[in-house]
Amino acid sequence: MAVQVKICGITTAKDYLTCCDAGARWIGMVYYPGSPRHLDIGGLAQIACVADTVSAPAPLRVLLSVNLLGDDIVPLIEAARPDMLQLHGAETPADVAAIKRRFGLPIIKAVAVETADDLKDCHHWEGLADCLLFDAKVTAGAMPGGTGHSFDWSLLAGYRGSLDWMLAGGLTSQTLATAVKTSGAQALDVSSGVESAPGVKDPNQICAFIRAAQLI
């Protein structure tokens, strides 16, 4: 089976259509003020409306938020109408359980990785999250993702958790083959690695990345 790709941080309807044509499995819409990929309510709704016009198969829409709980997520879900939620902050297992119970959507939980110790508590997400996303740990106060930083992919080579997982961080069409071979990943999440500038997706790079993943 070809490695599946999530293009995260799209900001325009054109980005969405490019991902459709290229064969992305998922697209990510970021709600995080301060990020160059941040979409406000209107931006989320615009992409959702365009996505509704696309015939299947189409990428699953993933709404990414950071440390938003309860009522704070409601207007985002109403606008984006996502297929999945991605929680990319310091949400606790109790937070994830409450979100899953309230909204009933599949959840991707981001796990920040720097050393093998960061993988030891992944079992806490079993039965709560539907998928884990392993991304590079960043310094306090920095953006939680989309920075282009990577971690030691070999840390995942022996990972044996029960949940599906994706690899993120420092991926490009040139590095993804090594990342897959080293980590064993079967799903990749890319954001800055397919951009011409922060928050500006490059159609050629999106197509090149997905094509390279399909050839593994």
N, C-alpha and C positions, 0 to 999 in steps of 0.2 A: 504494500500500500504506500502511495506517495505521502511524503510529509505534508501535513496540513498547515495552512498559513492564516494567521490573523494579522490584518493590517490595522494598526491602532492609531488613533489620533487623526482620523480624517476630519476635514473641516468644511468641505463643500459637497454639494450634490454631484459635481463632476468627479470628485474623488471616489464617491460611492460607485458610480457607474464604471469607472476604471477598474475598481476592485471586482465588480461583477464580471466584466469582460475578461479579466485576467485569471479568474478562478479562485479568488480568495474564499476560504471557508467561513471566516468571520470578519467583521469590521468593528472597530472600537470607536465610540463617540465619547469624548472626554468632557466631563463637567468638573473643572478644577480651576477656579479663577487664579490668574497668574501664570498659567501654562500657556505657551504659544498655540496650543491645540484646543484651548477651552472653547466650548460651544455654549452659548446662552440658551434660554428656553426656545427662542425663535429659531436658532441654528439647529437645535435638536429636532424641532418639529419639521423644518424644511427638509432635512435628510430623510426623516421618517416618511414624509409625504411622497418624495421621489421613490423611495424604496418600495412603497406600496404599489407602484405602477410597474414594477419589474416582475416578470414571470419567473416562476421557479425553474431551476434551482437558483437561489440568490443567497448571498452571504447572510449568516445570522448576525443580527444587530446586537452589539454588546454595549451597555451603558456603564461607563467607568466613573466612579465617584470615590472620594477620599474622606473617610470619617464622617459621612452623613448618615443619620439614622432616622427612623420613624417618619414623621410628617415631612421632614426636609427632603425626602426622596420622592414624595408623591408627585409634585409638579414635574419633576424630571421624567418620571415614568410615563405620565400622561402625555408629555410632549414627544418623547423619543419612541414610545411603544416598543421597548426592547424585547428581544428574545431571551437575553441573559443579562445578569448584573455582574460587574466586576468591582470588587471591593479592594481598593489599592492603598489602604491606610493601616491604621493600628486597630482596626475593628477586632473585638474579642470574639471567642466562640459564642458567647451569649448574644452579642450583637448580631452575628451572622444567623443564629437560630431565630432571632426575632424578625429579622428581615425576610428570611425564607418563609417563616410562618405567615407573615402579613401579606407578602406579595406573590408567593408561590412560583417564583421564577428561578431557573437554574442559576447557580452562583459560581463565579470564578473568584477564588481568594488568592491575592498576591502574597507571596512569601519572599521577604528580602534575604538574600544569601550573601555571605562573605566567607564563612567557614563551615565545616561539617556540622558544628554545633547548631547552626541555624536550621538544620533539617530534622533535628531530634524531636521537635514538638509537632511535626506535621500530622501526626495521628489525631491531634485535637480537632482537626477539621473533618475527619471522617464522619459521615452521617449528617454533615452540615453543608459543606461545600460540594459542588459537583465536579470541580476541577481546580487544580492549583496552578499558579503561574509563578515560576521561579525567576526573580529579577535581581539585579545587582543591588546590594545595600548601599544607600547613599548617606551622606552626612546629615546630621540634624539641621532642619531648616531648608534643605535642598528639595527640589521637585522629587516626588516619590517614584517617578518613572519617566521614560522617554528621554533620558540623558545621554544615551549612547555608551554608557559604561557597562562593562561586562564583569563577570566573576569567573572563578576557576570552574569551567564546565565539567571537569573530571569529577567534581564532588557529587555529581548526579549519576555517575556511572553505576554506582551500587545502590541507588535509591530503589526501595522495594515497597513503597506505599501502595495502598489499594485504590487511590484516586487517580484518574487521568491527570496529566499535567502538561504544561507548555513551558517552553524556554524563552526568556526575553533578555535583552541587554547586550548591546554591542554587536548586533547581527546585521550583516549586509549580504548581498548576493555573493560576495567573495569569501565571507567567513562562515556561511551557514553550513556548508558541507563538513567542515572541521567541527563545528558545533554539534552537529547531529552525530557524527562518528564518535566524538569524545563523550558526549552526555547520554546518548541513546534516545534523544528527544524524537517524538513523532509528531509534534506540533510546535510551531514557532510563532512568536509574537514580535512584530517589528514596527517601529515607529520612526525614530530619527534616521534609521538606516535606509529609508526610501524617500528621503527629503532633499530638496535643493537648498533649503534654508529652514530654520526652526519653524515648524508648523505648516510648511509648504510642501505638500506631497508632490513627488515627481512621477508622472505616469510611466516613463521609461524604466525608472528604478523599481517601481511596483511590479511591472511585468517581468523584469529581469529576476527579481527576487523569487516570485512565484514559479517562474520557469525553472530556475535553479533548484528549487525545492522539489519540483515534480520529477526532476531527473535523477534524484538520489535513489 
